[in-house]
């Protein structure tokens, strides 16, 4: 009467949801690593989202340990950092590359005109 049943880990020695939290942790670490490499920040954004999904799943399975918390933070940092790096990369490529491409096109047009004159 009124006796509470304790939640015990399965035979593997892991709590329910801990493996899911570890998967989220791995994705969070990968998300943080990938946003250092320009356009691979797209992978960082994807892995950050997946890491957040896995940490949420681990929480729903009842795991609230430190691994889940660290996975959540790393996934969030990877997602936000990846978005920032991706946006900055796109802006820099547009600022630096578009004038160069326009100048190259103009130069090729002048060379074509000179070839027509010969």
C-alpha positions as CSV (number, residue, x, y, z in Angstrom):
1,X,0.0,0.0,0.0
2,X,1.6,3.2,-1.2
3,X,4.8,1.4,-2.0
4,X,6.7,3.1,-4.8
5,X,8.3,1.0,-7.4
6,X,11.9,2.1,-8.0
7,X,13.1,2.5,-11.6
8,X,16.0,0.1,-12.0
9,X,18.4,0.0,-14.9
10,X,18.1,-3.0,-17.2
11,X,20.6,-5.8,-17.2
12,X,23.0,-3.8,-19.3
13,X,23.6,-1.4,-16.4
14,X,22.4,1.6,-18.4
15,X,19.3,3.7,-17.6
16,X,16.5,3.9,-20.2
17,X,17.3,6.7,-22.6
18,X,21.0,6.8,-21.8
19,X,22.0,5.3,-25.2
20,X,19.8,7.8,-26.9
21,X,21.5,10.6,-24.9
22,X,24.9,9.3,-26.1
23,X,23.7,9.4,-29.7
24,X,22.6,13.0,-29.2
25,X,26.0,13.8,-27.6
26,X,27.9,12.4,-30.5
27,X,25.8,14.4,-32.9
28,X,26.3,17.5,-30.8
29,X,30.0,17.1,-30.8
30,X,30.1,16.6,-34.6
31,X,27.8,19.6,-35.1
32,X,30.3,21.8,-33.2
33,X,33.3,20.4,-35.1
34,X,31.7,20.9,-38.6
35,X,30.9,24.6,-38.2
36,X,34.6,25.4,-38.4
37,X,34.7,24.5,-42.1
38,X,32.6,27.0,-44.1
39,X,30.0,25.2,-46.2
40,X,30.2,22.1,-44.1
41,X,28.2,24.3,-41.6
42,X,25.2,22.8,-43.4
43,X,26.1,19.5,-41.9
44,X,26.5,21.3,-38.6
45,X,23.0,22.6,-38.8
46,X,21.6,19.2,-39.7
47,X,23.5,17.4,-36.9
48,X,22.5,20.1,-34.4
49,X,18.8,19.5,-35.2
50,X,19.3,15.7,-35.0
51,X,21.1,16.1,-31.7
52,X,18.3,18.1,-30.3
53,X,15.8,15.5,-31.5
54,X,17.7,12.7,-29.8
55,X,18.2,14.6,-26.5
56,X,14.4,15.2,-26.5
57,X,13.8,11.5,-27.1
58,X,16.2,10.6,-24.2
59,X,14.3,13.0,-21.9
60,X,11.0,11.4,-22.9
61,X,12.5,8.0,-22.2
62,X,13.1,9.2,-18.7
63,X,16.8,9.9,-18.8
64,X,17.8,13.3,-17.2
65,X,21.5,12.7,-16.6
66,X,24.5,14.9,-17.4
67,X,25.0,13.3,-20.8
68,X,21.7,14.5,-22.0
69,X,22.3,18.0,-20.7
70,X,25.7,18.2,-22.4
71,X,24.3,16.8,-25.6
72,X,21.5,19.4,-25.6
73,X,24.0,22.3,-25.1
74,X,26.4,21.0,-27.7
75,X,23.7,20.4,-30.2
76,X,22.2,23.9,-29.6
77,X,25.7,25.5,-29.9
78,X,26.4,23.5,-33.1
79,X,23.1,24.5,-34.6
80,X,23.4,28.2,-33.8
81,X,27.1,28.3,-34.7
82,X,26.5,26.5,-37.9
83,X,23.8,28.9,-39.0
84,X,26.0,31.9,-38.2
85,X,29.0,30.5,-40.0
86,X,26.9,29.4,-43.0
87,X,25.4,32.9,-43.3
88,X,28.7,34.6,-43.0
89,X,30.3,32.3,-45.6
90,X,27.5,33.0,-48.1
91,X,27.8,36.7,-47.5
92,X,31.6,36.7,-47.9
93,X,31.5,34.6,-51.1
94,X,29.0,37.1,-52.5
95,X,31.0,40.1,-51.5
96,X,34.4,38.7,-52.6
97,X,33.6,36.5,-55.5
98,X,30.9,38.3,-57.4
99,X,33.0,41.4,-58.2
100,X,35.8,39.1,-59.3
101,X,33.5,37.1,-61.6
102,X,32.1,40.4,-63.1
103,X,35.7,41.7,-63.7
104,X,36.7,38.4,-65.3
105,X,33.6,38.5,-67.6
106,X,34.4,42.0,-68.6
107,X,38.0,41.1,-69.4
108,X,36.9,38.1,-71.5
109,X,34.5,40.4,-73.4
110,X,37.3,42.8,-74.1
111,X,39.6,40.0,-75.3
112,X,36.7,38.7,-77.5
113,X,36.3,42.2,-79.1
114,X,40.0,42.4,-79.7
115,X,40.0,39.0,-81.4
116,X,37.1,40.2,-83.6
117,X,39.1,43.3,-84.7
118,X,42.1,41.2,-85.9
